[in-house]
Amino acid sequence: MPMTLCELAQALGAELVGGDPAASVLGISGLDNVAPGFVAYVENDRRQVEGDEGQALALIAPLSMQPGGKPLLRVANPRLSFARALSLFQPRRHLPPGLHPTAVVGQGVSFGEGGSSGADAVAAGISIGAYCVIGDGCAIAWGAEIHPLASLGREVTIGAESVIYSNAAIYDRVTIGERVIVDGGSIIGGEGFGFAKDGEVHVRIPHVGTVIIEDDVEIGSNVTIDRATTGATVIGQGTKIDNLVHIAHNVKVGRNCLLAGQVGISGSVTIGDNVVMAGQAGARDHVAVGNDVQAGARAAIISDVPAGAIIWGDPARPHREQLRIDAATSRLPQLLRTVRELERRVKELEEKLGGSEQS
């Protein structure tokens, strides 16, 4: 959308320092791909020189940054303002409201406030894309979008303004809250991995529970969240899940957590609020992870973790302890050389002492 520098500052609640307030802003970018007329994002004072020497019209910058070669839009949180500015210039595209003629809709489906027809979907701002499958008894709230080739099982609930992207599958009786995003290829509510042994045969344990995704959760591509054996697998409000994450049956994930790519969480794990798990971190079954825990990349959680801990390694340990272990491990080659040299010298001494005793 066309916008002047002054209008952008007002939209971001920024202090405009220098420059022509009426200058037209063509777009928003980072410092690595800035073009003339674009406003660039500078996270800290260390990159101001790079920003001043580039082609940017102005810089979104922290409050501490002093005027230099470019006009500044000074804000308390530059990264957050950058995100909001991008949304202003490139808002998400919505499907047009309505029911695509190729969609397959089951019996007793509710669109908005009890509607059941394509006209009701339009009135409620609901979008059902091409070749979608909507199972019997689903309830889809106003403003929701189900993109082409997505499927909903029976009695699925989709909250207001939630978006289910193409090729995602939401299985029977799953509840999706409001403003939830489920990216393509993800499967919510599949069978959990549970078996009982009957002699040499593995007998599947039926998973008759459900999955509850609370409001404002974002789920990346090719994520799998298994339904509970009984009860519910729960993803707490505001949690963000990256691509290729697996969450097993009966897991409880708290509010505002961040789970990076390829995280794996085994069955019946409880994760507190504001937990961060970096790429390929994992947790064994039945452990409890406290609030505000930060688990580094590939951390292997095999026991309960207290609130506020920063952990790393396999098995996961307190971060400082793991750093000491890593430092010691890096010295092992030299230590081995030292041990071999000492062994050689001891052997020489033993040979000399043995020769002296014989003489």
N, C-alpha and C positions, 0 to 999 in steps of 0.2 A: 504494500500500500504506500502511496506517495506520502512523504512526511518531511517536514523541515527539521533542522537541528534543534530548534527551540521546542517543537512539538514532541520530538523524541525525548528530550530532557524532561519535559513535563510528564510524559507517559511513564518514565522510569523513576520519577522523583529525584532526578539528578541535578546537581549544581553545574550549570554550564559556565565554563571559564574560557573566555576568548572565543574567537571565530565569529562568523556571520550567523546570527540566529535564524535568518531566512534561507540559509543554504539548504539545498535539497539533498536528502539522504537517499542514496540508491539501494543500500542494503547493509547487512551486518556480516562481519567476517572475523576470523582470527588473524593474527599477524602474519601467518605463513602464506595466506592466499588473498591478501587485501588488494583491492582495486580502487582506482580513483572514484571518489564519491561515496565510498563505503566507510562505515564507522567500525573501527577495530576494537578488540577487547584486549586489555592489558591487565593481567592479574595482580602484578606487583611492580614496585618502583624499579626493580632491576631491569625490566624490559622497556623502560621508557625511551631509551636511546633508539632501540630498534623501531619502536612505534613512531618516533619523531622523524626518523630517516626514511620511512616508507611513504606509500601513496595515500594513506588514510585521510579522510576528511576530518576526522576527530577520533578521540580515544575514549572508550569507557574505562575508567580508571579508579583506583582507590582514593579515599578522601585525603590520604597523606601525600599524594603526588602533587608536585609543584608545577606551575605552568612552564612549558618548554616550547618546542617547535610546533605543536599541534593544539587545537582546542581540546579541552577536557570535559567529559561528562563524569563528574566525580560522584561516587556512590559508596555506600557502606559495604556492599557485597558485590564486587564486579562480576563474579561468575554468575550469580543469580540474575543480575541485570542483563548480562549477555544472553542468558536463556530467554528472558522475557522479551528482549529486543528481537531475537530470532523468531519468536512466536508472532510478533507484530508484523514482520515482513514476510514470513512464510507460514501462515496459519495452516493447521491440518485440514486436508480436504475431506469432506464428508460425503457419504453416499446420499443420493437423493432419497427423501422419504418415500416409502411405499413398499409393496410386495412384488418382487420380480415374478413374471409369469412362469418362469421355470422352477421356482422354489416349490418344495414339497412341504406342505403344512399339515400336521396331524389333527386329530380331533381334540376339541376343548382347549385350543390355544388361545391365550388372552393377550391382546395388544393394548398397552396403556391401561386405561381404567375400564377393563372388562370388554373391550372391543375384540372382534374376531375376524374382521374382513380386511381386505387391502385398503379400503377407505378409512377404516379405523386406524390402521398403521400409519397412513399419511397424516391423519389428524393428530396422532400422538408423536409425530416426528420420528417414527421408527423406520429403519431401513433394513430390508431383508434382500440380500443380493442374489445373483443368479445361481441356480443349482444348490441353494441351501436346503438342508433338511431340518425341519423343526418337528420334534417328537410330540406325541400326545400330551396334553396337559401342561405345556410350557407356559410360563408367564413372563412376558417381555415388557419392561417398563418404558416410559416415554424417553425419546431421544436415543435409544440404544441402536447400535449398528451391528448387523450380522453380515459379514462380507461374503463374497461368492465362495461356494464350495465348503463353507463351514457347516458343522452339523451339531445339533442339540439333541440329546436323548430325551427320554420321557420325563416330564415333571421337573424340568430345569427352570430355575428362576434367574433372570437377567435383570440387574438393577438399572436405574435410570442413567443414561449417558454412557453406558459401558460399551466397549467396542470389542467384538470378536472377529479377528482377521481371518483371511482365507486359509482353508485347510486345517483350522483348529477344530478339535472335537471335544465337546462337553458332554460327559456321559450322564446317565440317569440320575435324577434327584440331586444334582449339584446346585448349590446356591452361589451365585455371583453377585457381589454387592454393586454399589453405585460407582460410576466413573472408573471402572476397572478396565484395563487393557490386556487382552490376551493375543499375543502375536501368532503368526502362522505356524502350523505344524505342532502346536502344543496340544497335549492330551490331559484333560482334567477329569479325574474320577475313574481312571482305569483300575483294574484289579491289582491289589497289593501282592507282594511276593511272600506268600505264607503257605507252608505245607506241613502236614503231619505224616510221620513215618508209619507205614503198615508193612512190617517185614522189610522187604527190599523195595517197596513201592512208595513213592511220594504222592500223598493224597492232598489235593488242593483244599485249603481252608477257604470257604466262601467269605468274601468281603461284602457285607451287607450294609455297611455304614455309608457315609457320604463325605463330601468335601465342601467346606464353607470358605469362600474367598471374600474377605471383608472389603469395605469401601477403599477406593483410591490405591488399590494394589495394581502393579504393573508386572506382567509375566512375559518374558521374552520368547524367542522362537525355540521350538523343539524342547520345551520344558514338559516334564511329566510329574504330575501330582496325583498320587494314588489315593483311592478312597479308603476309609477306615475299615477295619475288620468289623467292629461295631462302633457306634458313636460317630465322630467326625474328625477328619484331618482339617486343620484350621490354619489359614494364612492371615495374619493380623493386619489391621488397617494401616495403609501407607507403606507397606513393605514392597520393595522392588527386587525382582528376580531376573537375572541375566539369562542368556541363551544356554541351552544344554544342561540345565539343572535338573536333578532328580530328587524328589521329596517323597519318601515312602509313607506307608499307611500309618495312621494315628499320630502323625507328627503335629506338634503345636508350635507354630512360628509366631513370635510376638509382633508388636507394632513397630513400624518404621525401620525394619531390618533391611540390609543390603546383602544379597547373595550373588556373588560374581559367577562367571561362566564355569561350568563343569563342577560346581559344588554338588556333593552327594550327601544326603541325610537319611540315615537308616530309620527303621520303624520305631515308633513310640518315643522319639526324641522330643524334648521340650526345649525351645529356644526362647529366651527372654526378649525384651524390647530393645531396640536400637543396637542390635548385634550386627557386626560386619564380618562376613566370611569371604575371603579373597579366593581367587581362582583355584579350583581343584582341591579346596579344603573339604574335609569330610568329617562326619560324626558317626560313631558306631551306635548300635541300637540301645535305647533306654537310658541314654545319658541326658543330663540337664545342663544347659548352658545359660548362665546368668545374664542379667541385663548389662548392656553396654560393653560386652565382650568384643574384642577384635582378634580375629583368627587370620594369620597370614597365609599366603599362598601355600597350598599343599599341606596345611596343618592337618594332622590326623588326631582327632579328638576321641580318646578312648575312655575317658572318665569325666565326671562332673567338673565343670569349670565355674569358679566363683565370679560374681558380678564384677565388672570393671577390669577383668584380666586382659592382658595382651599376650597372645600365645603364638607359638611358631613351632615347626618341626614335626618329625615323625618318630615317636609319638609327640604330640603337642606338649610343649613346656612353656613356662614363662619366657618372654622374649629375651630378656637379658641373659638368662641361663642358657638359652639356645645359642645366643651369639657367642658366649664363652666356649660352648661345645664346638661350634663351627670354627672358631679361631684355633682351638686345640687340634681339631681334625686337619686343618690346613698345614699344621706343623708335623703331621705324622711321617711324611717321607723323610724329612731331616732327622726325626727321632729314630726311624728305622736305621738310617745310615749310622747314626751315633751308636746305637745298640750293636750293630754289626762290627763297628770299629772297636768297641769295648770288648766284645766277645773275642775278636782277633788278638787284642792285647793281653787279655786274660789267658788265652791259650798259649801265647808266647811265654808268659810268666810261668805258667804251669810246666811247660817244657823245660825252661831254664832251671826251675826249682827241682824238677825230677832229675835232670842231669847232675845237679850239685849233690843230691842225696846219693846217687850211685857212685860218684867219685869219692 
